[in-house]
Amino acid sequence: MEVILKEDVVHLGHRGEVVKVADGYGRNFLLPRKLAMQATAANKAVIEQMKTAAARRSATEKVIAEELATKLAPVELSFTRKSGEAGRLFGSVTSADVAAGLATEGFEVDRRKIVLDEPLKSVGEFSVAIRLHREVTAHVKVKVLAEATEEAAPEAPAAEEAKAE
């Protein structure tokens, strides 16, 4: 089945391209989600108009994404999590946490645009990529800090007093 993509689809193609896909993938996924339309002669004429409009829209989106990337460059996010030995976290810092941190800084970024191969599970500094546009990627510095354990500090003097007696 040949379809014309209405939106960018990862590992398939970009908006406006005519691609050949399996019948089931086209009928059950792409068409119902309005990500594509069937490649007929009439639709191909319509898609030419859509391509020019998409090119204009993509250019404006790229400019907006570049402006946002320059604003995000100096941003540093800091997360405090409980950690065990060797700086391993009991939980993790996920893309949703990074998106929430950016929201508190005044930047609305969809968590799906934050590129984390796997959640951050150790203490340290990380550079997290945010894919704002097909051609624009911003990087944000994320610091993961170990939470100071309040129980360990009071116990240490009590243990020393017990030894002294």
Residue frames as a rotation matrix with the C-alpha (Angstrom) as fourth column:
MET 1
0.587 0.810 0.000 0.00
0.810 -0.587 0.000 0.00
0.000 0.000 -1.000 0.00
GLU 2
-0.536 -0.712 0.454 1.30
0.692 -0.679 -0.247 3.45
0.484 0.182 0.856 -0.88
VAL 3
0.548 0.670 -0.501 0.50
0.834 -0.483 0.268 6.30
-0.062 -0.565 -0.823 1.48
ILE 4
-0.009 -0.470 0.883 1.32
0.280 -0.848 -0.449 9.99
0.960 0.243 0.140 1.66
LEU 5
-0.295 -0.180 -0.938 2.58
0.943 0.102 -0.316 11.02
0.152 -0.978 0.140 5.09
LYS 6
0.582 0.560 0.590 0.78
0.389 -0.828 0.403 13.97
0.714 -0.006 -0.700 6.68
GLU 7
0.847 -0.354 0.397 3.21
-0.529 -0.477 0.702 14.12
-0.059 -0.804 -0.591 9.61
ASP 8
-0.181 -0.950 -0.254 6.77
-0.825 0.287 -0.487 12.99
0.536 0.121 -0.836 10.30
VAL 9
0.918 0.384 0.096 6.79
-0.381 0.793 0.476 9.32
0.106 -0.473 0.874 11.33
VAL 10
0.150 -0.920 0.362 9.90
-0.863 0.057 0.502 7.96
-0.483 -0.388 -0.785 13.03
HIS 11
-0.545 -0.557 0.627 11.74
-0.183 0.808 0.560 5.31
-0.818 0.190 -0.542 10.98
LEU 12
0.158 0.642 0.750 9.33
0.725 0.440 -0.530 5.77
-0.670 0.627 -0.396 8.07
GLY 13
-0.316 -0.284 0.905 9.61
0.872 -0.462 0.160 9.23
0.373 0.840 0.394 6.53
HIS 14
-0.858 -0.037 -0.512 8.87
0.262 -0.890 -0.375 12.92
-0.441 -0.455 0.773 6.67
ARG 15
0.047 0.944 -0.327 5.75
0.157 -0.330 -0.931 14.92
-0.986 -0.007 -0.164 6.00
GLY 16
0.406 0.249 -0.879 4.73
-0.718 -0.508 -0.475 14.91
-0.566 0.824 -0.027 2.33
GLU 17
-0.664 -0.707 -0.243 6.66
-0.716 0.507 0.481 11.82
-0.217 0.493 -0.842 1.28
VAL 18
0.546 0.731 -0.410 5.03
-0.806 0.591 -0.021 8.94
0.227 0.342 0.912 -0.59
VAL 19
-0.562 -0.738 0.372 6.07
-0.817 0.565 -0.115 5.68
-0.125 -0.369 -0.921 1.09
LYS 20
0.043 0.507 -0.861 5.19
-0.459 0.776 0.434 2.04
0.888 0.376 0.266 0.58
VAL 21
-0.562 -0.137 0.815 4.01
-0.823 0.192 -0.535 0.31
-0.083 -0.972 -0.221 3.77
ALA 22
-0.956 0.284 -0.072 2.37
0.284 0.959 0.019 -2.98
0.074 -0.002 -0.997 4.69
ASP 23
-0.353 0.904 0.240 -1.40
0.121 -0.210 0.970 -2.98
0.928 0.371 -0.036 4.22
GLY 24
0.340 0.513 -0.788 -2.12
0.805 0.275 0.526 -3.63
0.487 -0.813 -0.320 7.90
TYR 25
-0.451 -0.597 -0.663 0.26
0.836 -0.543 -0.080 -0.91
-0.312 -0.591 0.744 9.10
GLY 26
-0.946 0.111 0.306 -1.37
0.077 -0.837 0.542 1.60
0.316 0.536 0.783 6.78
ARG 27
-0.153 0.988 0.001 -5.00
0.070 0.010 0.997 0.64
0.986 0.152 -0.071 7.51
ASN 28
0.483 0.421 -0.768 -4.67
0.680 0.372 0.632 -0.01
0.552 -0.827 -0.107 11.24
PHE 29
0.027 -0.549 -0.836 -2.13
0.909 -0.334 0.248 2.58
-0.415 -0.767 0.490 12.36
LEU 30
-0.846 -0.533 -0.018 -1.33
0.477 -0.772 0.420 5.38
-0.238 0.347 0.907 9.92
LEU 31
-0.596 0.660 0.457 -4.77
0.254 -0.384 0.887 6.10
0.762 0.645 0.061 8.44
PRO 32
0.364 0.818 -0.445 -6.85
0.752 0.024 0.659 6.02
0.550 -0.575 -0.606 11.69
ARG 33
0.150 -0.389 -0.909 -4.35
0.828 -0.453 0.331 8.32
-0.540 -0.802 0.254 13.45
LYS 34
0.955 0.285 0.082 -4.45
0.271 -0.722 -0.636 10.70
-0.122 0.630 -0.767 10.46
LEU 35
0.190 -0.963 -0.191 -0.68
-0.063 -0.206 0.977 10.37
-0.980 -0.173 -0.100 10.03
ALA 36
-0.889 -0.458 0.006 -1.11
-0.051 0.113 0.992 9.48
-0.455 0.882 -0.124 6.36
MET 37
0.278 0.942 -0.187 -3.60
-0.547 -0.004 -0.837 9.27
-0.790 0.335 0.514 3.52
GLN 38
0.349 -0.105 0.931 -3.83
0.533 0.840 -0.104 6.87
-0.771 0.532 0.349 0.60
ALA 39
-0.531 -0.654 -0.539 -1.72
-0.145 -0.556 0.818 7.79
-0.835 0.512 0.200 -2.41
THR 40
0.266 0.643 0.718 -4.30
0.795 0.275 -0.541 8.39
-0.546 0.715 -0.437 -5.13
ALA 41
-0.326 -0.381 0.865 -3.99
0.867 -0.485 0.113 10.77
0.376 0.787 0.489 -8.10
ALA 42
0.509 0.600 0.617 -6.29
0.268 -0.792 0.549 13.33
0.818 -0.115 -0.564 -6.43
ASN 43
0.928 -0.170 -0.331 -4.45
0.319 -0.097 0.943 13.07
-0.193 -0.981 -0.035 -3.10
LYS 44
-0.010 -0.987 0.159 -1.09
0.964 0.033 0.263 13.53
-0.265 0.156 0.952 -4.84
ALA 45
-0.105 0.049 0.993 -2.32
0.547 -0.831 0.099 16.87
0.831 0.554 0.060 -6.23
VAL 46
0.854 0.464 0.233 -3.49
0.037 -0.502 0.864 17.89
0.518 -0.729 -0.446 -2.77
ILE 47
0.679 -0.631 -0.376 -0.19
0.665 0.310 0.680 16.82
-0.312 -0.711 0.630 -1.24
GLU 48
-0.184 -0.740 0.648 1.75
0.874 -0.424 -0.236 19.21
0.450 0.523 0.724 -3.48
GLN 49
0.275 0.361 0.891 -0.17
-0.074 -0.916 0.394 22.09
0.959 -0.174 -0.225 -1.91
MET 50
0.990 0.101 -0.097 0.42
0.077 0.183 0.980 20.58
0.117 -0.978 0.173 1.52
LYS 51
0.307 -0.950 -0.062 4.17
0.950 0.310 -0.043 20.33
0.060 -0.046 0.997 0.80
THR 52
-0.256 -0.402 0.879 4.47
0.418 -0.866 -0.274 24.04
0.872 0.297 0.389 0.11
ALA 53
0.568 0.521 0.638 2.45
-0.380 -0.521 0.764 24.88
0.730 -0.676 -0.098 3.21
ALA 54
0.924 -0.250 -0.289 4.48
0.382 0.621 0.684 22.39
0.009 -0.743 0.670 5.24
ALA 55
0.011 -0.969 0.246 7.75
0.889 -0.103 -0.447 23.90
0.458 0.224 0.860 4.01
ARG 56
-0.093 0.034 0.995 6.62
-0.128 -0.992 0.022 27.34
0.987 -0.125 0.096 5.16
ARG 57
0.833 0.479 0.277 5.38
-0.345 0.058 0.937 25.95
0.433 -0.876 0.213 8.49
SER 58
0.695 -0.637 -0.333 8.58
0.708 0.688 0.161 23.97
0.127 -0.348 0.929 9.00
ALA 59
-0.198 -0.787 0.585 10.68
0.565 -0.579 -0.588 27.08
0.801 0.214 0.560 8.39
THR 60
0.133 0.300 0.945 8.77
-0.523 -0.788 0.324 29.07
0.842 -0.537 0.052 11.01
GLU 61
0.975 0.209 -0.072 8.85
-0.067 0.587 0.807 26.13
0.211 -0.782 0.586 13.44
LYS 62
0.346 -0.924 -0.164 12.61
0.834 0.383 -0.396 25.88
0.429 0.000 0.903 12.95
VAL 63
-0.264 -0.412 0.872 13.10
0.042 -0.908 -0.417 29.58
0.964 -0.074 0.257 13.75
ILE 64
0.536 0.543 0.647 10.98
-0.645 -0.231 0.729 29.23
0.545 -0.807 0.226 16.91
ALA 65
0.930 -0.214 -0.300 12.88
0.323 0.863 0.388 26.08
0.176 -0.457 0.872 17.89
GLU 66
0.007 -0.984 0.180 16.24
0.690 -0.126 -0.712 27.82
0.723 0.129 0.678 17.41
GLU 67
-0.089 0.039 0.995 15.12
-0.449 -0.894 -0.005 30.70
0.889 -0.447 0.097 19.62
LEU 68
0.844 0.453 0.286 13.98
-0.466 0.359 0.809 28.26
0.264 -0.816 0.514 22.30
ALA 69
0.658 -0.673 -0.338 17.28
0.631 0.738 -0.240 26.35
0.411 -0.055 0.910 22.01
THR 70
-0.281 -0.787 0.549 19.25
0.249 -0.612 -0.750 29.52
0.927 -0.074 0.368 22.75
LYS 71
0.166 0.419 0.893 17.03
-0.764 -0.518 0.385 30.21
0.623 -0.746 0.234 25.77
LEU 72
0.965 0.258 -0.056 17.46
-0.181 0.801 0.571 26.62
0.192 -0.541 0.819 27.03
ALA 73
0.353 -0.908 -0.225 21.27
0.180 0.302 -0.936 26.59
0.918 0.290 0.270 26.67
PRO 74
-0.498 -0.655 0.568 22.07
-0.436 -0.378 -0.817 28.23
0.749 -0.655 -0.097 30.05
VAL 75
0.451 0.783 0.429 19.38
-0.789 0.125 0.601 26.30
0.417 -0.609 0.675 31.96
GLU 76
-0.737 -0.593 -0.324 20.56
-0.314 0.725 -0.613 23.93
0.599 -0.350 -0.721 34.69
LEU 77
0.462 0.886 0.049 18.14
-0.549 0.242 0.800 21.57
0.696 -0.396 0.598 36.39
SER 78
-0.710 -0.670 0.216 18.88
-0.566 0.360 -0.742 19.99
0.419 -0.649 -0.635 39.74
PHE 79
0.455 0.829 -0.326 17.17
-0.443 0.528 0.725 16.91
0.772 -0.186 0.607 41.18
THR 80
-0.511 -0.553 0.658 17.70
-0.850 0.211 -0.482 15.46
0.128 -0.806 -0.578 44.64
ARG 81
0.491 0.622 -0.610 17.04
-0.522 0.771 0.366 11.75
0.698 0.139 0.703 45.02
LYS 82
0.617 -0.259 0.743 17.73
-0.607 0.444 0.659 9.11
-0.501 -0.858 0.116 47.65
SER 83
0.426 -0.544 -0.723 20.80
-0.640 0.383 -0.666 7.12
0.639 0.746 -0.185 46.77
GLY 84
0.990 -0.134 0.040 22.63
0.080 0.778 0.624 4.07
-0.115 -0.614 0.781 47.97
GLU 85
0.265 -0.964 0.028 26.24
0.189 0.080 0.979 3.06
-0.946 -0.254 0.203 47.82
ALA 86
-0.557 -0.685 0.470 28.43
0.617 0.038 0.786 4.22
-0.556 0.728 0.401 44.94
GLY 87
-0.752 0.227 -0.619 25.94
-0.352 -0.932 0.086 6.96
-0.557 0.282 0.781 43.99
ARG 88
-0.843 0.538 0.001 23.26
0.326 0.509 0.797 4.63
0.428 0.672 -0.604 42.59
LEU 89
-0.633 0.689 0.353 19.77
-0.751 -0.657 -0.064 6.10
0.187 -0.306 0.934 42.94
PHE 90
-0.717 0.509 0.477 16.91
0.081 0.740 -0.668 4.16
-0.693 -0.441 -0.571 44.51
GLY 91
0.509 0.858 0.065 14.60
0.252 -0.077 -0.965 5.71
-0.823 0.508 -0.256 41.94
SER 92
-0.369 -0.638 0.676 15.56
0.895 -0.048 0.443 7.50
-0.250 0.769 0.588 38.75
VAL 93
-0.262 0.260 -0.929 15.22
-0.197 -0.957 -0.212 10.80
-0.945 0.128 0.302 36.92
THR 94
-0.154 0.338 0.928 13.01
0.818 0.571 -0.073 10.35
-0.555 0.748 -0.365 33.87
SER 95
-0.771 -0.071 0.633 12.06
0.529 -0.625 0.574 12.52
0.355 0.777 0.519 30.90
ALA 96
0.328 0.937 0.118 8.83
0.605 -0.304 0.736 13.40
0.726 -0.170 -0.667 32.74
ASP 97
0.454 -0.256 -0.853 10.91
0.793 -0.320 0.518 14.72
-0.406 -0.912 0.058 35.66
VAL 98
-0.671 -0.741 0.024 13.02
0.643 -0.565 0.517 16.80
-0.369 0.362 0.856 33.27
ALA 99
-0.422 0.604 0.676 9.85
0.537 -0.434 0.723 18.16
0.730 0.669 -0.141 31.59
ALA 100
0.639 0.654 -0.404 8.41
0.696 -0.268 0.666 19.07
0.327 -0.708 -0.626 35.01
GLY 101
0.042 -0.728 -0.684 11.68
0.777 -0.406 0.481 20.78
-0.628 -0.552 0.549 35.94
LEU 102
-0.827 -0.307 0.471 11.62
0.555 -0.579 0.597 22.77
0.089 0.755 0.649 32.72
ALA 103
0.081 0.943 0.323 7.99
0.640 -0.298 0.708 23.73
0.764 0.150 -0.628 33.41
THR 104
0.594 0.095 -0.799 9.00
0.766 -0.371 0.525 25.22
-0.247 -0.924 -0.293 36.77
GLU 105
-0.470 -0.826 -0.312 11.65
0.583 -0.556 0.592 27.23
-0.662 0.097 0.743 34.91
GLY 106
0.039 0.602 -0.797 8.96
-0.311 -0.751 -0.583 28.53
-0.950 0.271 0.159 32.53
PHE 107
-0.628 -0.278 -0.727 9.58
-0.774 0.125 0.621 26.31
-0.081 0.952 -0.294 29.49
GLU 108
0.372 0.796 0.477 6.76
-0.585 0.600 -0.545 24.11
-0.721 -0.076 0.689 28.21
VAL 109
-0.447 -0.559 -0.698 8.43
-0.883 0.400 0.245 21.11
0.142 0.726 -0.673 26.57
ASP 110
0.682 0.699 -0.216 6.67
-0.681 0.714 0.160 17.86
0.266 0.038 0.963 25.77
ARG 111
0.313 -0.577 0.754 8.31
-0.624 0.474 0.622 14.96
-0.716 -0.665 -0.212 27.60
ARG 112
0.737 0.005 0.675 8.40
0.388 0.815 -0.430 12.95
-0.553 0.579 0.599 24.37
LYS 113
0.869 -0.453 0.197 10.83
-0.059 -0.490 -0.869 15.49
0.491 0.744 -0.453 22.90
ILE 114
0.404 -0.742 0.535 13.31
-0.894 -0.195 0.404 14.86
-0.196 -0.642 -0.742 25.70
VAL 115
0.549 -0.280 -0.788 15.84
-0.385 0.751 -0.536 12.28
0.742 0.597 0.304 24.51
LEU 116
-0.044 -0.536 0.843 16.87
-0.958 0.263 0.117 9.89
-0.285 -0.803 -0.524 27.27
ASP 117
-0.352 -0.127 -0.927 17.94
-0.568 0.816 0.104 6.44
0.744 0.564 -0.360 26.15
GLU 118
0.001 0.369 -0.930 17.30
0.676 0.685 0.272 5.25
0.737 -0.629 -0.249 29.69
PRO 119
0.883 0.391 0.261 16.40
0.085 -0.678 0.730 7.07
0.463 -0.622 -0.632 32.92
LEU 120
-0.055 -0.919 0.390 19.25
-0.450 -0.325 -0.831 8.63
0.891 -0.222 -0.396 34.90
LYS 121
0.802 0.397 -0.446 20.02
0.104 0.642 0.760 6.22
0.588 -0.656 0.474 37.74
SER 122
0.119 -0.806 -0.579 23.20
0.978 0.195 -0.070 7.63
0.169 -0.558 0.812 39.26
VAL 123
0.681 0.022 -0.732 24.42
0.369 -0.874 0.317 10.80
-0.632 -0.486 -0.604 40.94
GLY 124
-0.413 -0.893 0.179 26.28
0.702 -0.187 0.687 13.27
-0.580 0.409 0.704 38.73
GLU 125
-0.117 0.302 -0.946 25.98
-0.435 -0.872 -0.225 15.83
-0.893 0.385 0.233 35.95
PHE 126
-0.285 0.130 0.950 24.39
0.718 0.685 0.121 14.91
-0.635 0.717 -0.289 32.65
SER 127
-0.758 0.138 -0.638 23.69
-0.482 -0.777 0.405 16.66
-0.440 0.614 0.655 29.36
VAL 128
-0.269 0.775 0.572 20.15
0.482 0.622 -0.617 15.88
-0.834 0.110 -0.541 28.24
ALA 129
-0.994 -0.083 0.074 19.16
0.100 -0.387 0.916 16.44
-0.047 0.918 0.393 24.61
ILE 130
-0.107 0.982 -0.153 15.80
0.183 -0.132 -0.974 17.97
-0.977 -0.132 -0.166 23.73
ARG 131
-0.782 -0.127 0.610 14.70
0.600 0.109 0.793 17.50
-0.168 0.986 -0.009 20.14
LEU 132
-0.378 0.614 -0.693 12.75
0.001 -0.749 -0.663 20.70
-0.926 -0.251 0.283 19.43
HIS 133
0.553 0.439 -0.708 12.62
-0.705 -0.206 -0.679 20.30
-0.444 0.875 0.195 15.65
ARG 134
0.970 -0.169 0.172 13.83
0.233 0.840 -0.489 17.82
-0.062 0.515 0.855 13.07
GLU 135
0.376 -0.866 0.330 17.00
0.492 -0.115 -0.863 19.91
0.786 0.486 0.383 12.63
VAL 136
-0.060 -0.351 0.935 17.25
-0.557 -0.765 -0.323 21.62
0.829 -0.540 -0.149 16.05
THR 137
0.441 0.104 -0.892 18.37
0.589 0.716 0.375 19.91
0.678 -0.690 0.254 19.24
ALA 138
0.348 -0.292 0.891 18.95
-0.625 -0.781 -0.011 21.76
0.699 -0.553 -0.454 22.51
HIS 139
-0.109 -0.438 -0.893 20.99
0.495 0.755 -0.430 20.48
0.862 -0.488 0.134 25.45
VAL 140
0.571 0.339 0.747 20.15
-0.509 -0.567 0.647 21.07
0.643 -0.750 -0.152 29.11
LYS 141
-0.587 -0.795 -0.153 22.50
-0.287 0.382 -0.879 20.36
0.757 -0.472 -0.452 32.00
VAL 142
0.632 0.775 -0.010 20.91
-0.340 0.289 0.895 18.10
0.697 -0.562 0.446 34.62
LYS 143
-0.574 -0.769 0.280 22.49
-0.586 0.147 -0.797 17.61
0.572 -0.622 -0.536 38.04
VAL 144
0.540 0.659 -0.523 21.40
-0.038 0.640 0.767 14.62
0.841 -0.395 0.371 40.09
LEU 145
-0.352 -0.639 0.684 22.30
-0.699 -0.306 -0.646 15.05
0.623 -0.705 -0.339 43.75
ALA 146
-0.451 0.144 -0.881 22.22
0.486 0.867 -0.108 12.56
0.748 -0.477 -0.461 46.59
GLU 147
0.514 0.701 0.494 19.70
-0.165 -0.484 0.859 13.34
0.842 -0.523 -0.133 49.30
ALA 148
-0.572 -0.703 0.423 21.38
-0.538 -0.068 -0.840 13.98
0.619 -0.708 -0.339 52.65
THR 149
0.010 0.566 -0.824 20.28
0.405 0.751 0.521 11.24
0.914 -0.339 -0.222 55.01
GLU 150
0.126 0.148 0.981 18.99
-0.648 -0.736 0.195 12.85
0.751 -0.661 0.003 58.17
GLU 151
0.956 0.292 -0.010 18.99
-0.194 0.660 0.725 9.59
0.219 -0.692 0.688 60.13
ALA 152
0.478 -0.839 -0.261 22.72
0.683 0.542 -0.489 8.93
0.552 0.055 0.832 59.70
ALA 153
-0.189 -0.592 0.784 23.85
-0.035 -0.794 -0.608 12.28
0.981 -0.142 0.129 61.11
PRO 154
0.325 0.305 0.895 22.08
-0.849 -0.322 0.418 12.09
0.416 -0.896 0.154 64.53
GLU 155
0.982 0.076 -0.171 23.02
-0.010 0.933 0.360 8.44
0.187 -0.351 0.917 65.01
ALA 156
0.269 -0.961 -0.061 26.75
0.373 0.162 -0.914 9.07
0.888 0.223 0.402 64.68
PRO 157
-0.354 -0.412 0.839 27.06
-0.601 -0.587 -0.542 11.30
0.716 -0.697 -0.040 67.82
ALA 158
0.568 0.608 0.554 24.78
-0.819 0.353 0.453 8.93
0.080 -0.711 0.698 69.77
ALA 159
0.869 -0.302 -0.392 27.01
0.213 0.943 -0.255 5.99
0.447 0.139 0.884 68.82
GLU 160
-0.128 -0.964 0.234 30.12
0.096 -0.247 -0.964 7.91
0.987 -0.101 0.124 69.94
GLU 161
-0.071 0.180 0.981 28.49
-0.898 -0.439 0.016 8.74
0.433 -0.880 0.193 73.30
ALA 162
0.894 0.444 0.060 27.63
-0.432 0.819 0.378 5.08
0.119 -0.364 0.924 73.82
LYS 163
0.492 -0.801 -0.341 31.27
0.422 0.562 -0.711 4.10
0.761 0.206 0.615 73.17
ALA 164
-0.253 -0.613 0.748 32.51
-0.329 -0.673 -0.662 6.78
0.910 -0.414 -0.031 75.62
GLU 165
0.362 0.485 0.796 30.45
-0.904 -0.024 0.426 5.33
0.226 -0.874 0.430 78.49
